[in-house]
Amino acid sequence: MNPFTFTQADNAKAAIDQVAGNASFAGEAVRFIAGGTNLLDLMKEGVMLSGRLVDINRLPLDKIEEHEGGLRLGATARNADTAYHPLVRERYPLLSAAILAGASPQLRNMASNGGNLLQRTRCYYFYDVATPCNKREPNTGCAALEGINRQHAILGASPHCIATHPSDMCVALAALEATVHVESQRGKRDIPFAEFHRLPGDAPQYDTVLEADELITGISLPDAGRYAAHSAYLKLRERLSYAFALVSVAVGLDIGADGAIKSARIALGGVAHKPWRRPEAEALLEGQRPDPALFGQVADKLLEGARGHGHNDYKIRLARNAIVRALGTAVQGTVTNTGEPND
């Protein structure tokens, strides 16, 4: 572990001022920290170096409350508290299921909502400082392109990076069309979730559009009650416990009394540098009755342009099957965390 300075802030302005006024400390970055479940690992491995960490756990950002017909999730609220919150389970069971599919109970008890959005890829070359990685060290190359890449991206990749985003929570937030609220010395801004994470392009070192001195203060969810009765989060992984997704699918369906699908939301995880969503694929379901053949067409549209890199070629077929299966599961009705279908 490299030495660093640790300070605590009592309010958002004090935290922001410490970061904004010290872009670097002892030649290394100054960063906010809440749970630290990913950041501290990266620091221990020498992947990310920080000269100073500014603890934001004293800030009043841990509430989960009603907000403009939906919910606002505080940035420092823990993942476990969010997943088990009565309003989240009732109105956004898709989000609850996605969070509970991630990590371990111990990590969910510590990890914060804001930190979950900022998770970095689990690409093994990113973690191995002895190998070239454009994400870790720009312009050094991407070892995954010619190396073992069975966990890597099939969508939205570039010649500079084929890493995937690791979060389960973010896949559900993408499907639910969340908004990320941030604050800096320049003021506040709201970022639609679809625009928050970046594709790698020629600058894979940047995972999000967040500026270094911007503090995430919360995440808001619009009213999505119409999807509560027919949602599903399917996560395919190499082992059942504490493993990142090879492919994951978040689905929310609004099904009318006549059995037709009025609207749909679908997002994929484990396949790209960010949660993957294509509204034009969702539009294929509108006004249609559930049908496996139709679900296959939706999957094909979602995966249009998918490309494997050798070891991960299997992901294209796996993702197609997962999409069809998740849609069929959602049609049957949401299964709550207790295992009982919603009424």
FENTADA-V722952 format. One record per run of one state. SS is the DSSP state (H for helix, E for strand, - for the rest). FROM is the first residue (numbers start at 0). TO is the last residue. Records with the same first field share a line. If there is no record, write none. Layout:
SS = FROM-TO ; FROM-TO
This chain:
- = 0-3 ; 8-10 ; 20-22 ; 25-26 ; 33-37 ; 44-48 ; 55-62 ; 67-68 ; 74-76 ; 83-84 ; 91-91 ; 100-103 ; 110-110 ; 117-122 ; 127-131 ; 133-140 ; 145-156 ; 158-159 ; 161-167 ; 175-177 ; 184-185 ; 197-206 ; 208-213 ; 221-223 ; 227-229 ; 236-245 ; 255-258 ; 269-274 ; 276-277 ; 283-287 ; 289-290 ; 302-312 ; 332-333 ; 335-339 ; 341-342
E = 4-7 ; 23-24 ; 27-32 ; 49-54 ; 63-66 ; 69-73 ; 77-77 ; 111-111 ; 132-132 ; 141-141 ; 157-157 ; 160-160 ; 178-183 ; 186-191 ; 196-196 ; 207-207 ; 214-220 ; 230-235 ; 246-254 ; 259-268 ; 275-275 ; 288-288 ; 334-334 ; 340-340
H = 11-19 ; 38-43 ; 78-82 ; 85-90 ; 92-99 ; 104-109 ; 112-116 ; 123-126 ; 142-144 ; 168-174 ; 192-195 ; 224-226 ; 278-282 ; 291-301 ; 313-331
